Amino acid sequence: MTDQAAFDFSSPANQLARDWREYHANDPEVYRLFIKFTMEAIHHRRKHYSARAIIERIRWETEVRGGKDFKIPNAHTAFYSRLFMVDFPEHCNFFRCAESAADEEFSAKDAPDTSPVDAIF
């Protein structure tokens, strides 16, 4: 995964980014599931898919099927989709993204080289 410490989340103008950064640090399992379910959709030959649907699946799998009940704020969806596209540039067009506060945090000029992803399957 990327070295997320390289991103500047300290800007007081971006409360959403700071909130997401804190959430992501406290619940890294959400991103692992986001990767897993996104890769599953890609494996099933989806050319595009909804990041919101991936977040909803995480909620379903953890709330209904058991496990930790993640309270994932809807505003964090854009951050997870951008992080995925930085970590997996070969799938950078998988999510169709509307303009978001997450764009500033994950712009191409700031993106570090991607590193190997931990085994998630």
C-alpha positions in Angstrom: 0.0 0.0 0.0 1.1 3.6 -0.3 3.0 5.4 2.4 0.0 7.4 3.5 2.1 9.4 5.8 3.4 11.2 2.7 0.1 12.9 2.2 -0.5 16.3 3.9 -3.7 15.9 5.9 -2.7 18.7 8.3 -4.4 21.5 6.3 -7.0 23.2 8.6 -9.1 23.8 5.5 -9.7 20.1 5.0 -11.6 18.7 7.9 -13.0 15.8 5.8 -9.5 14.7 5.0 -8.4 14.8 8.6 -11.5 12.9 9.7 -10.9 10.3 7.0 -7.2 10.0 8.0 -8.1 9.4 11.6 -10.8 6.8 10.7 -8.5 5.0 8.3 -5.7 4.8 10.9 -8.2 3.4 13.5 -9.9 0.9 11.2 -7.5 -0.3 8.5 -9.6 -3.4 8.0 -12.1 -1.2 6.1 -9.5 -0.5 3.3 -8.5 -4.1 3.2 -12.1 -5.1 2.6 -12.5 -2.3 0.1 -9.5 -3.7 -1.9 -10.8 -7.3 -1.6 -14.3 -6.5 -2.8 -13.1 -4.1 -5.6 -10.7 -6.8 -6.8 -13.6 -9.3 -6.8 -15.6 -7.0 -9.0 -12.6 -6.6 -11.3 -12.1 -10.3 -11.4 -15.7 -10.7 -12.5 -14.9 -8.5 -15.5 -16.5 -5.3 -14.3 -15.0 -2.4 -16.3 -16.4 0.1 -13.8 -18.2 -0.1 -10.5 -19.5 2.1 -7.7 -17.3 2.9 -4.8 -20.5 3.5 -2.8 -21.6 -0.1 -3.6 -18.3 -1.4 -2.3 -18.7 0.5 1.0 -22.3 -0.8 1.2 -21.0 -4.4 0.7 -18.5 -3.8 3.5 -21.4 -2.7 5.7 -23.5 -5.7 4.8 -20.7 -8.2 5.3 -19.7 -6.9 8.6 -23.1 -5.9 10.1 -25.3 -8.7 8.8 -22.9 -11.6 8.4 -21.0 -10.9 11.6 -17.7 -9.3 12.6 -17.0 -5.8 13.5 -19.8 -3.3 12.8 -18.0 -0.5 11.0 -19.7 2.9 11.1 -18.3 4.1 7.8 -19.2 7.7 7.1 -20.5 8.2 3.5 -18.1 11.1 3.1 -15.2 8.7 3.3 -16.2 6.8 0.1 -14.3 9.2 -2.1 -11.2 8.9 -0.1 -11.2 5.1 -0.3 -11.7 5.2 -4.1 -8.9 7.6 -4.6 -6.6 5.7 -2.3 -7.4 2.5 -4.3 -6.6 4.2 -7.6 -3.2 5.4 -6.2 -2.4 2.0 -4.9 -3.5 0.2 -8.1 -2.8 2.6 -11.0 -3.6 -0.2 -13.4 -7.2 0.2 -12.3 -7.2 4.0 -12.2 -10.4 4.3 -14.3 -12.4 1.6 -12.4 -14.3 4.1 -10.3 -15.9 7.1 -12.1 -15.3 10.0 -9.7 -17.1 13.2 -9.3 -15.1 16.2 -8.0 -14.4 15.8 -4.3 -12.3 17.1 -1.4 -10.4 13.8 -1.7 -9.0 15.0 -5.0 -6.6 17.4 -3.3 -5.3 14.7 -1.0 -4.7 12.2 -3.8 -3.5 14.2 -6.7 -1.1 12.5 -9.1 1.7 15.0 -8.3 1.6 14.0 -4.6 1.1 10.3 -5.0 4.1 8.3 -3.8 5.3 5.2 -5.6 3.0 2.3 -4.8 4.4 -0.5 -2.7 3.4 -4.1 -2.5 0.0 -4.6 -0.9 -0.3 -6.9 2.1 -2.0 -10.2 1.3 -5.7 -9.7 1.6 -7.3 -12.8 0.2 
